[in-house]
Amino acid sequence: MENPSGVSSDSTPSSSWLISKRDRANEEKEETTSGNKKTKFVLPTGFLEPLNILEEEDEILAPIPLSSWKPDDSRTTQLSGVPYCRQFWKAGDYDESLPGRGGDTTLIDGMDHVRVHPRFLHSNATSHKWVLGAVAELLDNSLDEAINGGTYCHINMLLNKKDGSRMLLVEDNGGGMSPGTMRHCMSLGFSGKSKLANTIGQYGNGFKTSTMRIGADVIVFSRCPGKDGGRATQSIGLLSYTFLTSTGKEDIVVPILDYEKSGKDWSNIVPASSSSIDWNKNAETIVQWSPYASEAELLEQFNFIKDQGTRIIIYNLWEDEEGALELDFNSDIHDIQIRGANRDETKIQMAKDYPKSKQFLTYTHSLRSYASILYLKPPLGFRIVLRGQDVVHRNIVNNMFKVEDIKYKPTGLDSAVNADADTGMVGKMGFHMDAKAHLDIQGFSVYHRNRLIKPLWRVWNSPSSGGRGVIGVVEANFIKPAHDKQDFEKTIMLSRLEWKLAHEQKQFWNKYKGVIGYVDSKQKNYVETRRYFSKSNSAAKGIQIPVMEKCDSLSIHSESARRETLRSAQRGEGKQMNGCKNHEGTGISIENGKEPGVTVNLKEKPVDQNLASERNEQVADPGTTSRNNLITENLELKNRRKRTNEMLSSDLTSKQDRARALEVQSNKAPQTDAARLHVLQVENRELRARGELTSKQDRARVLEVQTNEAPQKDAALLHQLQVENRELKARIKELKEKHLQVLKIQREKLEEKHLHNLELQKEKCRSLEAGSELFFPPKNEFEMKKKGCPLSGSGVRLAAA
């Protein structure tokens, strides 16, 4: 039968289904028009034709060209036809004007269906600012499988066979996922771990956010053993941002293939709500948009899983602004690192010089370093294998010295909900092993349910080097982490914990900072003050007192000797000090720029002795001396003596001046010391005021904490009093009932005793009545009671003889 649209009978199944539906509609129309001629109407031409959206979708699903790739290059060119940017932070701004993006509304059971647009996958993944935090989410999922028998998690790099690009592999041998669990994993917000005590996942959003933050597409292979007598299953799921954006989807479509084991073979599982046609379409979609070329290649991936486990492959990895992959696989063949601002070459070099602190210096860009401190206590026997080598767990406490405990009991917690409300928190604090090298490493690593949330959290930001080298470890299970598990929710509990940790770090620093080579500021000021006064005293003691060398009487006996001395001084033959000159051959030297007589030339005396010996030889020769020469020498000797006396008097005056100057300085010294002492006292008062202010602030904080704790303590006390009151009431009631029971028993005993006595009296009366003795009648009722006779009766009978 030829149809108006010209579609042949061998069309696609979907087209055939639409054609048959159209034919049935035409038959119903003819029946309606023949049965009721008054309601004849003609449908417009092409009303029941296949929608153009489906035709355009079939065209879009055609194979697209692959990207070009070189084995020695980590860059890949963008896929032609892919409408999104390869940079993560720009991938959400793709073109919405492509064909197939209609505005129709989907109805489910007659109700409007709220759609989840593919763009939500990108916006949801932006919660991860740090790509290594996204990888840690996948590690958490593998670690949670330890309760299902998981013993390892493999992380490695693979090559895409279609285009040669690089892919990230995360694989574990946990319990795997059943078909239903696979759909929950691909759904948004579903979590089966939120109520489990030994698991990390809480929100059911980590898989989607982490995989979409690392790359645009992810394919999951999971095998689950038969539980409760059921058959083993295996599933393949594809979450592809490339597929959704390229085909113009306005809903998040996730094709999934399920298999069930029957004997040794695996058979397809077709849900009741779908058909084999839908199953084949899902298979074709997964093969087209995955790194594998056929269904057989897809099934080969289960050979790596064996009995149970999950294999996650993320491909089309995101690139940076320079076109290189965010994940760096080349720097270290046994590590996965990241490029960008988190990579600091200075810290990398410091890590080589100080290997004990490597994890603290490189965790921001190295997955191996980050994974080594990611968990406080990994499950026993669980291995994290990164690119063929095990990740060695680093216990931060073992990398500290001068370790002390941190005890903190949070307030305002419900003990029924949180176990830490009663037991509190116990942490560790100390110096890291390379603290003496004064590395800029400090802060607290805060864990939540065994998972690191805030590494090296700086709670004390000192403007100086305060707190440097102090690290700590705490596990705060009473605070909820954020969705990306890189921070905590900003609550009053977090603020109190921050204040407590800062207070503990300050106390520890002030107590032990001298161990790593830091000096207290007060002690430093005291040392500088002592050094200043020691310099002042040494300057005062260094003033030289002028000393006059004794004159040699033989040095002035001859004119020739005097001239020889002057000539020696002019030639510089005399051994004098640098910068000094003789004062007219007297042996007194004057230092440049200073008063005469300050410095004594002690090396002049040997010259005078030589001259004196020469003059003695001249005097001993009478032929060479005359009377005139003696007179001249005598006059010169007098003049020389006169000048010497003047010089001595001037030297004495200079000495007196020096003495006065020293006296003035000594008088001024106490004043200077007093001024300095006053300054020190003022500084001391200021420091005390600051210390008092700090202590007041600390007391205010303590009072504030006590004030906050007071209502809770009062409520607890009131509750305790109420419990005691109820216990007292119950005790009183119990005693009252017991007392009433005792009274009842006593009353019964008294009644029994009274009845017994009454019976005895009656028997006695009977015996008296039956006796042979004469019984005299009692005179009154008192006698009757005394004799034990009953009061009924008016007379007394005589006993028979």
Buried (B, 14 or more C-beta within 10 A) or exposed (E): EEBEBEBEEEBBEBBBBBBEEBEEEEEEBEEEBEEEEEEEEEEEEEEBBBEEBBBBBEEBBEEBEBBEBEEEEBBBEEBEEBBBBBBBEEBBEBEEEBBBEEEEEEEEEEEEEEEBBBBBBBEBBBBBEBBBBBBBBBBBBBBBBBBBBBEBBBBBBBBBEBBBBBBBBBBBBBBBBBBEBBBBBBBBEBBEBEEEEEBBBBBBBBBBBBBBBBBBBBBBBBBBBEEEEEBBBBBBBBBBBBBBBBBBBBEBBBBBBBBBBEEEEBEEBBEEEEEEBBBBBBBEBBBBBBBBEEBEEBBEBBEEBEEBBBBBBBBBBBBBEEEBBBBBBEBBEEBBBBBBEBBBEEBBEBBEEBEEBBBBBBBBBBBBBBBBBBBBEBBEEBEBBBBEEEBEBBEBBEBBEBEBEBEBBBBBBEEEEBEBBEEEBEBBBBBBBBBEBEBEBBBBBBBBBBBBBBBBBBBBEBEEEBBBBBBBBBBBBBBBBEBBBBBBEEEEBBEBBBEBBBBBBBEBBEEBBEEBEBEEEEEEEEEEBEEEEEEBEEEEEEEEEBEBBEBBEBBBBBEBBBEBBEEBBEEEEBEBEEEBBBBBBBBBBBBEEEBBBBBBBEEBEEBBEBBBEBBEEBEEEEEEBEEEBEEEBEEBEEEBEEEBEEBBEBBEEBBEEBEEEEEEBEEEBEEEEEEBEEEEEEEEEEEEEEEEEEEEEEEEBEEEBEEEBEEEEEEEEEEEEEEEEEEEEEEEEEEEEEEEEEEEEEEEEEEEEEEEEEEEBEEEBEEBEEEEEEBEEBEEEEEBEEBBBEEEEEEEEEEEE
